[in-house]
Amino acid sequence: MGLFDQLMAVLSHDLGIDLGTANTLVAVRGRGVVISEPSVVAVKKGTKQVLMDGQAVGDQAKIMIGKNPGNIDVIRPMKDGVIADLEITEAMLRYFIAKAGGRRGPFRPRLVVAVPSGINEVEKGAVTNSAMNAGARQVYLIKEPMAAAIGAGLPVGDPVGSMIVDIGGGTTEVAVISLAGIVASESVRCAGDEIDNAIGKFVKTKYGIVIGENTAEQVKITIGCAIAPADIERMTIRGRDLRTGMPAGIEITAQEVAEAIRPQVNSIVSSVKMVLERTAPELASDLIDRGIVMAGGTSQLRGLAELISRETGLPVRVADQPLTCVARGCAAVLDNIDVLTQILETGTQR
């Protein structure tokens, strides 16, 4: 690294970004995660104009979901881990970069952005271009499972097998990592959002009640489980009765939720088993002792770690602070970009 590059590295506020379908997390080099907000933007209907002088992003936008009048659109610009709306994603990134202090220094920040391992070159280009247009000096892309493994403290550079299962909002990323490379992986577009949708469909079909996505998410967080509990757990939820059009409330049980989300849970478990089947015997033997580490917000679904352990015969644990693993991994890479270039893909430099 030349003297000028070293100076820019010192004076710029470089950021690690977990650009997720459900949430975007931003970590500042040396400070950790400073932003964790929903990947949601509120705009004037029919335009790309962000409301509240560009401030209707993240938390400010999510509270509008299901409550917005006809002149406001509340948009999730990320879908299944990739960009669905380029302009809105740029606006969202610009807001988060500024809020994290990425523009305080005299130089534009470098960004390490996590992307799903299964995205194509066009989707990678969209992420890079959005980040550059949002104010980055240079963009590095890192695959989400690699970032999650680094954030979880796994020895990704060692000649041993480490397995990470990162379950976010849009995708489930499963990978076995050794010598700073992904040796077997699977990326499936089934994760937290699909679980929320399944809960909403179940309530609508069985009870004739329509609930919003925020309510479905709260059901998942409060009584959601991969294995039906022995004890009856209930939760009161409110929505709109399809027959009368009037507000209505019902009670739903954890057993019902477990049954409703069974297909999504089975899909996640199947992705783990597929990666294990493709793992070389020498690395697979490492996993008998080392086990599987889970990261991502949906990894906290009750009983999921237990179910995966039961289905694979391997020990499974949830990482410390699983929601922030990817962002913390991105920030850790910023401290060692010269060393870790083999796991990064470099975007266009300006």
C-alpha positions in Angstrom: 0.0 0.0 0.0 1.4 3.4 -1.0 1.8 6.4 1.2 -1.3 8.1 -0.3 -3.4 5.0 0.1 -2.3 4.7 3.7 -3.3 8.3 4.3 -6.7 7.8 2.8 -7.2 4.6 4.9 -6.4 6.6 8.1 -8.5 9.7 7.2 -11.6 8.0 5.7 -14.3 6.4 7.8 -14.4 3.0 6.2 -17.6 0.9 6.7 -18.7 -2.7 6.6 -22.2 -3.2 5.4 -24.6 -6.1 5.8 -27.1 -5.1 3.1 -29.9 -7.5 4.0 -33.4 -8.1 2.8 -34.9 -7.4 6.2 -32.3 -5.3 7.9 -29.2 -3.3 7.0 -26.4 -3.2 9.5 -23.4 -0.9 9.3 -20.1 -1.3 11.2 -17.4 1.3 11.4 -13.8 0.1 11.5 -12.6 0.1 15.0 -16.0 0.9 16.5 -18.2 -2.1 15.7 -21.9 -2.0 14.6 -23.3 1.5 14.8 -26.5 1.0 12.7 -29.1 -1.8 12.6 -32.3 -0.7 10.9 -34.9 -2.2 8.6 -34.2 -2.2 4.9 -37.2 0.0 4.2 -37.7 3.3 2.5 -40.8 5.5 2.3 -41.3 7.5 -0.9 -43.8 9.8 -2.5 -46.1 7.6 -4.5 -45.1 7.1 -8.1 -41.7 8.7 -7.5 -38.2 7.9 -6.1 -38.4 10.9 -3.7 -37.7 9.8 -0.2 -40.0 11.5 2.3 -39.0 13.7 5.3 -36.1 15.3 3.4 -34.6 11.9 2.7 -34.9 10.8 6.3 -37.8 8.3 5.9 -35.5 5.3 5.9 -35.0 2.4 8.2 -36.9 2.7 11.5 -38.7 5.8 10.4 -40.0 4.0 7.3 -40.9 0.7 8.9 -43.4 2.2 11.3 -45.4 3.3 8.2 -45.8 -0.2 6.9 -49.5 -1.0 6.6 -50.4 2.4 7.9 -49.4 4.6 4.9 -52.0 6.7 3.0 -52.5 6.4 -0.7 -49.9 9.1 -1.5 -47.0 7.2 0.1 -45.3 4.0 -0.9 -43.3 2.0 1.6 -40.7 0.0 -0.3 -38.3 -2.8 0.6 -35.6 -2.3 -2.1 -33.9 -5.6 -1.4 -35.5 -8.9 -2.3 -34.1 -12.4 -1.6 -30.8 -10.8 -0.7 -30.3 -8.8 -4.0 -31.3 -5.4 -5.2 -34.9 -5.1 -6.5 -34.9 -1.3 -6.9 -31.6 0.3 -7.8 -32.5 4.0 -7.1 -34.2 3.3 -3.8 -31.2 1.1 -2.7 -28.8 4.0 -3.5 -30.9 6.4 -1.5 -31.0 4.0 1.4 -27.3 3.4 1.3 -26.6 7.1 1.1 -28.6 7.7 4.2 -27.0 4.9 6.2 -23.4 5.9 5.1 -24.1 9.5 6.2 -25.6 8.4 9.5 -22.7 6.2 10.2 -20.3 9.1 9.6 -18.9 7.8 6.4 -18.6 11.3 4.9 -16.9 13.0 7.9 -13.4 12.5 6.6 -11.8 14.3 3.6 -12.0 11.1 1.6 -14.9 8.9 0.6 -15.1 5.7 2.6 -14.1 2.2 1.4 -17.0 -0.2 1.8 -17.0 -4.0 2.4 -20.4 -5.2 1.5 -21.7 -8.7 2.1 -23.6 -10.4 -0.7 -25.3 -13.8 -1.0 -23.0 -16.5 -2.3 -25.5 -17.4 -5.0 -25.9 -14.1 -6.7 -24.8 -13.6 -10.4 -22.4 -11.1 -12.0 -25.3 -8.7 -12.9 -26.5 -8.7 -9.3 -22.9 -8.1 -8.0 -22.6 -5.2 -10.4 -25.8 -3.7 -9.1 -24.6 -3.8 -5.5 -21.2 -2.3 -6.5 -22.8 0.5 -8.6 -25.3 1.4 -5.9 -22.6 1.6 -3.3 -20.4 3.7 -5.5 -23.2 6.1 -6.4 -24.1 6.3 -2.7 -20.7 7.8 -2.0 -18.1 5.0 -1.7 -14.5 5.4 -2.8 -14.0 1.7 -3.3 -16.3 -1.3 -2.9 -15.3 -4.8 -1.9 -17.8 -7.6 -2.0 -17.5 -10.5 0.4 -19.8 -13.5 0.4 -22.2 -13.5 3.3 -21.2 -16.9 4.8 -17.6 -15.9 4.8 -18.4 -12.6 6.5 -20.6 -14.4 9.0 -17.9 -16.9 9.8 -15.3 -14.1 10.4 -17.8 -12.2 12.6 -18.5 -15.4 14.6 -14.8 -15.8 15.3 -14.3 -19.0 13.2 -10.7 -19.7 12.1 -11.5 -19.3 8.4 -7.8 -19.1 7.4 -6.8 -22.4 9.1 -6.6 -25.8 7.3 -9.6 -27.1 9.2 -13.3 -27.3 8.3 -15.7 -24.7 9.8 -19.4 -24.7 9.0 -21.6 -21.6 9.1 -25.3 -21.4 8.6 -26.4 -17.7 8.2 -30.2 -17.3 8.2 -31.3 -13.8 7.4 -34.5 -12.2 6.1 -34.2 -13.2 2.4 -31.7 -16.0 2.1 -30.2 -18.9 4.1 -26.4 -19.2 3.4 -24.7 -22.5 4.3 -21.0 -23.0 3.8 -18.0 -25.1 4.8 -14.9 -22.9 4.9 -11.2 -23.9 5.0 -8.0 -22.0 4.2 -9.9 -18.7 3.5 -12.1 -20.3 0.9 -15.6 -21.7 0.6 -15.2 -25.4 -0.3 -18.9 -26.3 -0.3 -22.0 -24.0 -0.1 -25.7 -23.6 -0.7 -27.7 -20.4 -1.0 -31.5 -20.8 -0.7 -34.0 -18.0 -0.9 -35.9 -19.2 2.0 -35.4 -17.5 5.4 -37.1 -15.1 7.8 -39.4 -13.3 5.3 -40.7 -16.6 4.0 -41.5 -17.7 7.5 -43.4 -14.5 8.2 -45.3 -15.0 4.9 -46.2 -18.5 6.0 -47.6 -17.3 9.3 -49.7 -14.7 7.6 -51.1 -17.2 5.1 -51.9 -19.7 7.9 -53.9 -17.1 9.9 -55.7 -16.0 6.8 -56.6 -19.5 5.7 -57.6 -20.9 9.1 -59.1 -17.9 10.8 -60.1 -15.7 7.9 -58.1 -12.8 9.5 -55.6 -10.7 7.5 -52.6 -9.6 9.5 -49.8 -7.2 8.5 -46.1 -8.2 8.0 -45.1 -6.6 11.2 -47.6 -8.7 13.1 -46.5 -11.9 11.4 -42.9 -11.0 12.4 -43.9 -10.5 16.0 -45.6 -13.9 16.1 -42.4 -15.5 14.8 -40.3 -13.7 17.4 -42.7 -14.3 20.3 -44.0 -17.9 19.9 -42.3 -19.1 16.6 -40.5 -22.4 17.0 -39.1 -25.1 14.7 -40.2 -27.9 17.1 -43.6 -27.7 18.6 -43.4 -27.2 22.4 -45.1 -29.6 24.8 -46.7 -26.8 26.7 -49.5 -24.7 25.2 -48.3 -21.2 24.4 -50.7 -18.6 23.1 -50.5 -15.2 21.7 -53.3 -12.7 20.9 -53.1 -11.1 17.5 -55.2 -8.5 15.7 -56.1 -8.0 12.1 -59.0 -7.5 9.7 -61.8 -10.1 9.4 -62.2 -11.1 5.8 -66.0 -11.7 6.2 -67.0 -8.5 8.0 -64.2 -6.2 7.1 -64.0 -5.2 10.7 -61.0 -5.3 13.1 -60.8 -8.7 14.9 -58.6 -10.5 17.4 -57.7 -14.2 17.7 -55.5 -16.4 19.8 -52.8 -18.5 18.0 -50.7 -21.2 19.6 -47.0 -22.1 19.2 -48.0 -25.5 18.0 -50.0 -23.9 15.1 -47.1 -21.7 14.2 -44.7 -24.7 14.2 -46.9 -26.5 11.8 -47.5 -23.5 9.6 -43.7 -22.9 9.1 -42.7 -26.5 8.8 -42.0 -26.3 5.0 -39.7 -23.4 5.4 -37.9 -25.0 8.4 -37.5 -28.2 6.4 -36.0 -26.3 3.5 -33.4 -24.7 5.8 -32.5 -28.1 7.3 -32.3 -29.7 3.8 -29.8 -27.0 2.7 -27.6 -27.9 5.6 -27.7 -31.6 4.8 -26.9 -30.9 1.1 -23.8 -29.0 1.9 -22.6 -31.8 4.3 -23.2 -34.3 1.5 -20.8 -32.3 -0.7 -18.1 -31.8 1.9 -14.8 -33.7 1.5 -14.4 -36.5 4.1 -11.3 -34.8 5.7 -13.3 -31.6 6.3 -16.4 -33.5 7.3 -14.4 -35.2 10.1 -13.4 -31.8 11.5 -17.1 -30.9 11.9 -17.7 -33.9 14.2 -15.8 -32.1 16.9 -16.2 -28.5 15.7 -19.9 -28.7 14.9 -22.0 -26.1 13.1 -22.3 -22.4 14.0 -25.5 -20.5 13.2 -25.7 -16.7 12.6 -28.3 -14.3 11.4 -31.5 -13.1 13.1 -33.6 -16.1 12.1 -31.0 -18.5 13.6 -32.6 -17.5 16.9 -35.9 -19.3 16.0 -36.6 -21.5 19.0 -35.7 -25.2 18.5 -34.0 -24.7 15.1 -30.5 -25.4 16.4 -31.8 -28.5 18.2 -33.6 -29.7 15.0 -30.5 -29.3 12.8 -28.4 -31.1 15.4 -30.9 -33.9 15.5 -31.0 -34.2 11.7 -27.2 -34.0 11.1 -25.9 -35.7 14.2 -23.5 -32.7 14.8 -23.3 -30.3 17.6 -24.9 -26.9 16.7 -24.6 -23.6 18.5 -25.8 -20.1 17.8 -23.0 -17.5 17.6 -22.8 -14.6 20.1 -24.8 -11.7 18.8 -25.9 -13.6 15.7 -27.7 -10.7 14.1 -24.5 -8.7 13.8 -22.1 -11.4 12.7 -22.0 -10.4 9.0 -21.6 -6.7 9.7 -18.8 -7.4 12.3 -17.1 -9.7 9.8 -17.2 -7.0 7.1 -15.6 -4.5 9.6 -12.9 -7.0 10.6 -12.0 -7.4 7.0 -11.4 -3.7 6.7 -8.6 -4.0 9.2 -6.9 -6.6 7.0 -7.8 -5.9 3.4 -4.3 -6.3 2.1 -4.0 -9.7 3.8 -7.5 -10.9 3.0 -7.7 -9.9 -0.7 -8.1 -13.6 -1.6 -11.6 -13.7 -0.1 -12.8 -10.3 -1.6 -14.0 -9.2 -4.9 -13.0 -5.6 -5.8 -15.5 -3.2 -7.3 -14.7 -0.2 -9.5 -12.5 2.5 -8.0 -13.0 6.2 -8.5 
